[in-house]
Amino acid sequence: LKVFGQPERSTVCACERSEDSNLSMAIELFNGSTIYEKLRNPNNRFRKGVAAGKPLEEVVREMYLAGLCRNPTPEELAEAVKHCQSKPDPIAGLEDLCWVLINTDEFLFQH
């Protein structure tokens, strides 16, 4: 939370909070342990979907809706599914997709 501007809590003034973007924020989203741990969590959205037997296309659509509040374009859906199917385990492809969605300008600047 400190990377994203959590104040020291030495006063109740909201002026302690930093809202400026910085390199540490970008690095945390690109490569941070918090995101990595969330992707590995067996109770995350895409792992639950796969465990429930949902088709890969449906899991990808749910990821787009959760991350970008929209459905993937036909091209995005096709590429995402193709990438997931190219991996020995589709979960690895879904992890990659989640990293990609989190690091798009669409996610970073709108959410």
C-alpha positions, -999 to 999 in steps of 0.1 A, spaced: 0 0 0 29 23 6 39 21 -31 4 33 -40 4 63 -16 -7 50 18 0 78 43 20 73 74 -11 80 95 7 105 118 -23 128 114 -58 125 101 -52 150 73 -59 135 39 -30 157 27 -6 130 37 -18 108 8 3 109 -23 -16 106 -56 13 110 -79 22 80 -101 58 68 -98 81 41 -111 75 19 -81 38 17 -89 45 6 -125 71 -20 -113 46 -34 -87 20 -39 -114 44 -53 -140 63 -76 -117 51 -73 -81 46 -101 -55 11 -90 -46 -2 -96 -81 18 -128 -85 3 -142 -53 -32 -133 -64 -27 -151 -97 -15 -182 -79 -44 -182 -55 -66 -213 -61 -97 -192 -53 -92 -165 -79 -118 -160 -106 -102 -178 -136 -90 -208 -115 -125 -212 -102 -140 -210 -137 -116 -236 -151 -123 -259 -120 -160 -255 -126 -156 -268 -162 -163 -235 -179 -151 -233 -215 -119 -213 -220 -138 -187 -241 -162 -180 -212 -134 -176 -187 -116 -152 -210 -148 -131 -214 -152 -130 -176 -117 -118 -172 -122 -90 -197 -155 -80 -180 -139 -80 -145 -107 -62 -156 -119 -38 -184 -157 -38 -179 -162 -49 -215 -162 -80 -236 -131 -88 -257 -132 -81 -293 -134 -112 -315 -97 -107 -323 -88 -104 -286 -108 -135 -277 -92 -155 -305 -57 -145 -295 -63 -151 -258 -77 -185 -264 -49 -194 -288 -23 -183 -263 -39 -203 -235 -42 -234 -257 -5 -231 -266 5 -237 -230 8 -272 -215 -17 -260 -189 -43 -233 -199 -40 -218 -164 -6 -206 -173 -20 -188 -203 -48 -173 -182 -22 -160 -157 -4 -144 -186 -37 -129 -199 -44 -114 -164 -9 -98 -163 -16 -83 -198 -50 -69 -188 -37 -54 -156 -9 -37 -175 -30 -22 -204 -35 15 -205 -72 8 -205 -70 -8 -171 -43 15 -156 -60 48 -166 -97 39 -163 -97 17 -132 
